Amino acid sequence: MKPSNTIPFAGLTPERILDALESVGYRCDGALMALNSYENRVWQIGIEDNAPVIAKFYRPGRWSDAQIGEEHAFTAAMVGDELPVVAPLLIAGKTLSVHGGFRFSVFPRQGGRAPEFGEPQILEWMGRLMARIHNVGARESFVVRETLDIQRFGIDSRDWLRDNRVIPEELAPVWLGVADQALDGVRHCFERAGRVEQLRLHGDCHAGNVLWTQDGPHFVDFDDARMGPAIQDLWMLLSGDADEMGRQFGHVLAGYETFREFDDRELQLVEALRTLRLMHHSAWLARRWHDPAFPAAFPWFATNRYWEERILELREQIAIMQESALVPR
C-alpha cells in the first residue's frame, strides 16, 4: 500500500495550533508538546501565567458535530456525578470550536501514570468506576453515535479490506475464508448470550486511556464512545490465559457489583468482541494509511508477515470462541 497525497491534518502547523487557542481567549506562551494520538492530533499547550491545557484537534470527516456533541454531553453528565473523567472545557457556551478549518476542543491537563491492571485492588477500583460510568451511560442512549455490532466492526471491516484489495493477493483468499469463519463464531457467541442491554460506553477501555494518581483512576479519552454491551468496557482490563483472566475478572466483578449488577450472559461475548476488535483494527490501519503518521508508526502493516500473523490470530479466535465462556474466579 502507498500513502496518498490527501493528508487529513495538512496545514495544522504550530502557528495555526497556537492561533486556534488564542481565537478562543487563551494567551499562549509558545510551548507546544505533541501527545500520543493517531486518530486525532493532541497537544499540550503552555498558557501565560496559568497551567497548560490540552488541545484536541479532531480528524476531519470521522465524527459529525452532532456525534462529538453526544460524546461531550456524556462526559459532562459523568462530571456532574463527580466521576473522575476529564471533560472538555466550556468556552463561550460551547465545547467544540473551529479555527482554520479544524474542529478542536480544550481540556484541562490531567497528570498521572499508566495503571497496573494486574493488581487486584486496582482491578476492583476499575470495576467500581466502570459500574458508575455505566450507571450514567444507561440513563439515556446515543442517537447519532455508532453502535458496536457485528456489521460495523466485523462485516464492514472484512468488506472494506476485500473491496480495496488491501490484503496481499496470495494471502487474500485464505484471510477472507478465515474471516468468514471467525464472523460465524462471533454470531454464535451473540446467539448464546441472547438479548443483552445496550448502553453508552467508553468503548476503548485500555491502560492508555487511564491515568492513575493517588486519588485513583482518571479517564482522559471518550473519542470511541458508542452504544454496546457493558462487557466491552471490562474485558480489555484483562490479560493472560483463561485462568488468569478469570481471576482478574473476579476482582473487576467484585468492584463492579458494588454499584451495578452485571449480566452474566455477557461473558459469552468476551472473545467475540475481541475478534471484532482485531478485524476492525486491521481495517482501521488500512483506512488511515493516507495519513503519514500511520506508515511511520506501523511499517509492518504493508507486509505479508502482518497478514500471515492475522490469519493465525483469527484461527486461534475461532477455536477459543468454541470453548466455554470466561468464568470469574
C-alpha positions, 0 to 999 in steps of 0.5 A: 500500500502507498500513502496518498497525497490527501493528508487529513491534518495538512496545514495544522502547523504550530502557528495555526495550533497556537492561533486556534487557542488564542481565537478562543481567549487563551494567551499562549506562551509558545510551548507546544508538546505533541501527545500520543494520538493517531486518530486525532492530533493532541497537544499540550499547550503552555498558557501565560501565567496559568497551567497548560491545557490540552488541545484536541484537534479532531480528524476531519470527516470521522465524527459529525458535530452532532456525534462529538456533541453526544460524546461531550454531553456524556462526559459532562453528565459523568462530571456532574456525578463527580466521576473522575473523567476529564471533560472538555472545557466550556468556552463561550457556551460551547465545547467544540470550536473551529479555527482554520478549518479544524474542529478542536476542543480544550481540556484541562491537563490531567497528570498521572501514570499508566495503571497496573491492571494486574493488581487486584485492588486496582482491578476492583477500583476499575470495576467500581468506576466502570459500574458508575460510568455505566450507571450514567451511560444507561440513563439515556442512549446515543442517537447519532453515535455508532453502535458496536455490532457485528456489521460495523466492526466485523462485516464492514471491516472484512468488506472494506479490506476485500473491496480495496484489495488491501490484503496481499493477493496470495494471502487474500483468499485464505484471510477472507475464508478465515474471516468468514469463519471467525464472523460465524463464531462471533454470531454464535457467541451473540446467539448464546448470550441472547438479548443483552442491554445496550448502553453508552460506553467508553468503548476503548477501555485500555491502560492508555486511556487511564491515568492513575494518581493517588486519588485513583483512576482518571479517564482522559479519552471518550473519542470511541464512545458508542452504544454496546454491551457493558462487557466491552468496557471490562474485558480489555482490563484483562490479560493472560490465559483463561485462568488468569483472566478469570481471576482478574475478572473476579476482582473487576466483578467484585468492584463492579457489583458494588454499584451495578449488577452485571449480566452474566450472559455477557461473558459469552461475548468476551472473545467475540468482541475481541475478534471484532476488535482485531478485524476492525483494527486491521481495517482501521490501519488500512483506512488511515494509511493516507495519513503519514503518521500511520506508515511511520508508526506501523511499517509492518502493516504493508507486509505479508508477515502482518497478514500471515500473523492475522490469519493465525490470530483469527484461527486461534479466535475461532477455536477459543470462541468454541470453548466455554465462556470466561468464568470469574474466579 
